[in-house]
Amino acid sequence: MNRPLATSALALILAAGPALADVTPAEVWQNLRDSYEQMGYQVQVGSEDAAGDALTLTDVTLSSDEAEAAEFTFTMPQIALTPVGDGSVRSVIDGQMTIVMRDEGPEGEPIGFDMTLDAPGNETISSGTPEDMRHSFVMPTMALSGRALESENDAPLTATLTGVEGVQTMTRAADGSGAQTYEGRADSMEMSLTASGPALDAPEGSEATDDFAATFTINDLTMSGDGTTPAGEVNFGSQPTQALQAGFAGQGTLGMGATTGTFSASAPRVDGPDQETSGSFEAASGTLAVSMSAEGLSYEGGLTDMAVNLTSSDMPFPIAYAAAENRFRLAMPVVASEAEQPFALTYLLDGLTLDDAIWQAMDPEATLPRDPARLSIDLEGLAVLARNFMDPDAAVPAEGEMPFLPRSLSIRDFSMSAVGAEADVSGELTFGDDPTQPIGTLSGTFSGVNTFLDRLVAMGVVPAEQLMGPRMMMAMFARPVDGAEDQLQTEIEFREGGSIFANGQQIQ
């Protein structure tokens, strides 16, 4: 299983000042090397020069373990470690760093990227003891530039972070296990991506190209996290499941302030004018968080006050929409076990509004209510995981095997409101060895559905006679709520043997 390359590279960069430090540069480097090797990297040094109390390392290369499919190499031209005089050590990386990744694509083709990294003015001040260290790092500017390995397409990428600073702490126990925390921030990050390649829809022999360009700006970035590393030779890079079972764990959170982005694309066509597309995106704030341990994987994120605009020569009008909040969370087991383990999924899209141009095209007479729409999903349950999720062959289960077998599902919230109609469903289900035959009950309430159908008829979208079938289906599965206008309720019961009852009436 390959470790996430972007995350690994950032961890190496931020830890390029000592991840561990002692009172002398030589001891600092030894502890630094040990920490890299514990992360699963092979470390090579071109030369070491000890002059007085200082230590200078040249051509320091960190490469992926031979057991990993992808080849990953991170090279630092020079690291200078100098005692400050108060018991701390100052570390500086000089020169342009390089990041190289090579792997094999689904059809055996070589894939990867080549990157360069510049961090002028960087320094890390490390203090404390080998067992309990604190590292304060500063990078006025960190600039990344590179391109993907492509035979036909050209896709250069540049990214610049400014005002990077933070603190990392690491403690190490006598048995070799360790724990670390980090907090960091950056004033902003600016990213630019362009891509150009042979046009997909162009005459044979034509030199026409499809072109794409995008820019992103994120202000007020914050980073925080903590992790534990078990004692022993096992490392997460090459043996993820064994490392998790031994006690490896980590979590990290990325916070974002105001975020903006734009893109444009152009594609020539044999018949007709070129296709031109452009768009923009903005959000007031955002978060992204990941955690992993033997207890499971959690991945979540969200944006607030987001707005999207899209125009295309293929569309009759621009598409624009906004939302007050958009967030998600996925939690699942990663270590196989015969015991039931929890999983969860949540999603929220709140305050969704469409641009007037879209409403004018769909509903020029304003027949439908245009109140902000909302979608909420909140599920949790228990499941048996038959295969370790992090193993390379986890995605290819054996014939007839179900690697993820649900045992129970709780629908805490499944609700939607839009164009004057609302739906709300909840319930509890349990599963045996056949997940297609659950046992349990789902309850739902619905309001404004009949009014919505009447409005579709008034708009001329659907003839009245074509709604007879849907209304009959509604009558089979739902019943009116006494004393409430245009409200329906339903109770769907799943029983042993695969039979299904709707409001007490068997329908299967």
N, C-alpha and C positions, 0 to 999 in steps of 0.2 A: 504494500500500500504506500503510495507516495505521500509524503507530508505536503501540506499546502505550500507551494513554492513562494508565493508572495509573502505569506506570514513568516516563513523561515527566513527570507531575506531581510525583512524588517527587524526580526529578532536579532539577527546577526549584526545588523547595522547599529541598533541601539545598544547592543552589548559589546560593541567593538572596543569601548573603554571597558576595563575589566569587569567581567561578571562576578569575579571573586578577586579580592585584593589582600595583600599582606604588606609588611613594612618595607620590602624591597621590590624593585621592578622584576627581578628574576623570579621571585616567589609569586608575584602578580601574574606573570606570563604562564607559569606552570599551572596555576589554578584556572586561568582563562582557558588554557589548552584542555585541561581536564573537563571543564564545563562544556566545551564544544564537542568533545568526544562523547560525553554523556548524552548530548543531544542527538547523537547518531552520525556525526560527521567525522571524516578522516582529515587529519591536519598535517600539512607539510609546510616547512619553513625553508626558504632559500638560504638565508644566512642569519646569524645572530652576532651582534657586535656589542660587547659590554665595555663601555668606556667610563671609568669611575663608578659612580652609583647608578648611571643611566644604562638602559638597554634598548637597542634598536634592532627591530626585526624587519627583514625585507622579504618580499614575495611570499606572503602568508596566504596559503590556499586551503580552503575548506571545501571538501567534496562529499557527495553523497556516498552512502554505504554501497558496496558492490552488490548487495542483495536487492537493492531497489532497482526497479525497471528504468526509471528516469535518471539520467546523468545530470547532476547539479553541481556547479562549481562557483564559489565566491572567492575572489582574490583581492587582497589588500596589498598595495605596493609596499607600504612601510607603516609600521607602528612604533612610535617612540614613547617609551615609558620612563618618566623622570620623577624622582622623589621631590616633594614640595618642601620638605623641611619640618613639617609639623606632624609627621607620621603618616601622611596621606601620599598618594601617588597620582600624578597627572599623566593621562594617556592621550595621544593625538594620532589620528590616522592621516598620513600624508599621501597625496597623489590620487589619481582617479581609480576607483574600484570598478571591478567588472563582475557581472553575473551572467552565467551561461547555463542554459538548460537544453538538453536533447532527449527526445523520447521517440517512440514509434507510434504512428497514427493507426486508425482502424484498418487501413489497407496496406500497412507495412511501410508507408511513406515516412520520411523523417520530419518531425515537427519539433518546435522549440523556439527559443528567443535568445538574443544577445542584448545585454544591457550594460550601460556605464552609469556610475554613481559618483557624484562629486559632493563633498561636504566641507567646504572651506571654513576655517575657523572653528572646527569641532574640537571639543575636549571633554574628558571625563575625569572628575576628581573622585577617587575612591578612598574610603577611610574605614576604620574599625579593625576587626580581627578576622582571621581566615574563617572563623565559625559564624561571624555575624557582621556582614559588610553592607555599606551604604555607598551608592554610586550616583553622583549628580552629573548629568550630561547636558551639554549645550551644543546646538547646531544652528547657527544663524540662518543657513540655507542648506537644503538638501535637494539636489537636482538629479532626477533619473531620466535617462534617455536611451532609447533602443528600438528594436524592431523584431517582429516575428520572423522565423525562418520560413520563407515562402519562395517557391520557384517562379510563380507567376504574379502574385499580388505583392504590393509594397504597402506596409502598414506601420509607419513610424509612430512612436509614442513618446511623449515628454510629460514629466510631472515635477513640480517644484513645491516643496514645503518651506515655509519661512517661520522663523522664531520658534524652532523646536527646542524644548527643554523638558527635563523630567528627573525623577529619582527612582532608582531601582535598589531593592534590598534583597540580600540572599543570606540564608542561614544554612549551615550544614551540620548534621549530626555525626556522632562518632562512627556510626555504621555506614556512612556514605550517603544516606538519604538527605534530601534537601528541600527547602521551601523558599519561594521568592514572591515578591510583590513589586508592582511598578505603577507609577503614575506619570503621565506625560501630557504635553499639550503642544499645539502649534497654532500660530496666528492664522494661517491659511494654507490651502493646497490648491494649486492650479494644474489642471491636466489638459493635454491636447492630444487628440488622436486623428490621424488622417489615413486614408486607405485608397488605393488605386489599383485597378487590375483590368484585364481584358474584358470588354463588355460581353455580357451573356447574350444579349439580343442585338447582334450586329452582323453585317455581311461577312462571309468567310474572307479572311485576309485583311479585314479592316483593322486599323490601329486605334479604333475608338476604345475608350475606357469607361468603366463605372467608377465614380468617385464618391468619397464619403469624408466628411470632416465633422469633428465634435470637440467641444470645449466644456470643461466643468470647473467650477470654483466652489470650494467649501471653506467657510470661515469658522474660526473658533473651534478647532478640533480638540478633543480631550480623549485620553486613553488611560485605562486602568485595568488591573487584573492581578491575579495571583495564581500560584501553581505549586504542586508538590512533585518531587522526583524520587522514586524508590531507590533503595540501595541495590547494588549488583550490576551486572553487565547488560541487562536488557534495556533497550531504548525504544522510544515510541516510533522513531522513523522507520525502522525495519521490522519491529515486532510490536505493532500497536496493541493488539489484544493482550499479549503477555504483559506489556507495560501497564495497561489499565488494571489487570488482575493483580499486579504487584503493588499498585498504589499510585500510579501516575494519575494526576488530575490537574485541570487548569480551567480558568475562566477569564474572559476578557470582554471589555465593553468599550465601544467607540461612540463618542458623542459628537454631533455635528451642529453647528449654528446655521446661519443662513446659507442656503445651497442654491446654485443656479447652474443651468446647462443649456447649450444650444447645439443643434446639429443641422447639417444639410447634406443632401445626396442627389446625384445626377446620374441618369442611366439613359444612354442613347437607344433608339429603337429603329428597327428596319422599316416598319410601317408606322408612320405618324411621328409627332413631335417627341422630343426627349422627355423622359419622366423626371420631374423636378419635385423634390420633397424637402421640407424644412420644418423645424420644430424647436420648442423651448420648454424648459422645465424649471420650476422653482419650489422651494420649501422653506419654511421658517426655521425648522429644526428637525433633527433626526437622531436615531440611536440604532446601534447594531450590537448584539451581544451573543457570545458563544461560550458554552461550557461543556466540558466532557470529563467523565470519570467512569469507573466501573458501574456506577448507578445509572448511567445513560448519557445521551447527547441532548443538549438544548440549544436551539437556534432561534433568535427572535430579533425583531427590528420594527421600526415605525417612523413615520413622517407626520409633521403637523403643518397645517395651512399650505397644502401643496396645490400647484396649478400647472396644467399641461396645455400646450398649444401645438397644433399640427396642421400643416397645409400641404397639399399635393396637387399636382396638375391632373391627377386621376380622380380627384374628389370634387364634387360640385360646390362645396363650401368648406371653410376651415372647421376643424374640430377643436373645441376648447372645453375643458372641464376643470373643476376644482373640488377639493375635499378638505374638510376640517381636520380629519385624522384618518390615517391608514396604517394599520399595524398587524403583525402576525407573530405566532409562536408555534414552534414544532418541538416536541419532546418525545424521545423514543429510546428504547434499550439498544445497546450496542454489543453487549457480551452475551453469548448464547447461554441459555439455562432452561431446564425443564420447569422451573418455577415461573409463575406469572409475574410479569414486570409491567410497570405503568407506562402509558403513552398519552399524549395530549396534542390537540391541534386547536388553535384559536385564530380567528381572522376578524378584523373590524374595518369596515369602510363607512365612515360617518360624515354626514354633511355634504354628500355628493351633489354638485350642481352642474348643469349643462349650460353652455353658452346660448345666448338668444338665437344665434344663427341656426343651431341644431333644432331648437324648439320651433322656429319659424318654418323649417323644412318639414318637420314631422307633424306639427300641430299648429298651423297658421291661425286657426280660430281660437286658440287657447282653451280648447275643450278640457284638456287634462290639467289637474293641479300640478304646479311646478315647485312644490315644496322640496327641500333637500332630501335626498334618498339615504337609506341606511341599510347595511347588510352586516349581520353579526353571526359568527359561528363559534361555538365553544363546545368542544368534544373532549372527553377523556375516557380512559378505559384500561384494561389489562390485556396483555398478550404474551404468548410464548414465542421467544426468538430461537429458532432452530440453528441458525448459523451466525457466527461472529460477523457483525456488520462491517468491521474494518478489514476483514480478510480479503485478499485480492479476488478470490473466487466467490465472494458472497453474492455478486450480481448474477451469477449463473447457477441457479439451484439445480439439483438433480431432478430427473424426470419424476413427476408426481409429488415432489417435495414442496411444502409450503413453508418458506423460511420465516414468515411472520403470520402467526395464527392468532386472531383475536379471540379472547375469552369473554370479555364483557365490554359494553359500550354505553356510556352515559352521555346523552345529548342534553347538555345543560342549557344550551340556547342555540336555536337555529331560527333566526328571525329576519324579516325583510320588510321595509316600508318604502313605497315609491308610487308615484302618480295616483295618490289617494287610496291605495290598497295596502293592507298589512297582513302579514302571516307570521305565526309564532308556533314553533314545534319543539317539543321536549319529550324525553322518555328514557327508558332503560331497556337494554337488550343483553342477553347472554348467548354464548355460542358454544356448540360442541365441536367435534372434529370437522363438521361440514359448515363453513361460515355462511353458506347460502341459505341455511335454515335456522334463523335466530329464534329465540323465545323471549317474549317481553311485550311491552305496550308503548306505543307512541301516541301522544295527545297533541292536538293542534287547534288553534283558533285562527279564524280568518275574518277580516272585515273589509268592506268596500269592493269585494270582488265582482258582485253583480253590477254595481254601479260602474265599475271599470269596463266591463263587457258592454254595457249600454252606451258608454261614451265612445268605444271603438266603433259601434254601429253608427252613432251620430257623426263621427268623423269620416265615415265611408270607407274605413279600413277593412271591415269585415261585414258581409251581408248578414242580416238578422237570422236567416234560415241556417247559416253555417254555424251558428252558436248553439243550436239545439243539442248537438252531440256533447259539447263541453258542459252544458248546463245539466244534462242527464247524468254525466259522470260525477259532477259535483253533488247531485242528489243522492247518488249511490254511496259516496264516501263521506259526506258531511251532512249535518242536519242543522236547521236554523236554531239560533239561541233565543229562547223565550224572552220577549220584552225588549229585544235589541234589534234595531233595524239594520239590515244588510250585514249581519254577523252570522258566521257559521262555526261549528265546532265538530271535531271528529276524534275518534279513538280507534286506532288500528292495533289489533292484538295478533301477535304471532304465537302460534301454539306448536306443541311437539308434533312431529310428522309432517311439518311444512304447511299446515292449514293456516289461513289468514281470515280474520273477522274484522269487518268495519262496522262500528257502532252496534255490535252484537249480531250482525248478519254475515254469514260465511260468504266470502268472495273467492276463496281458493281452497 
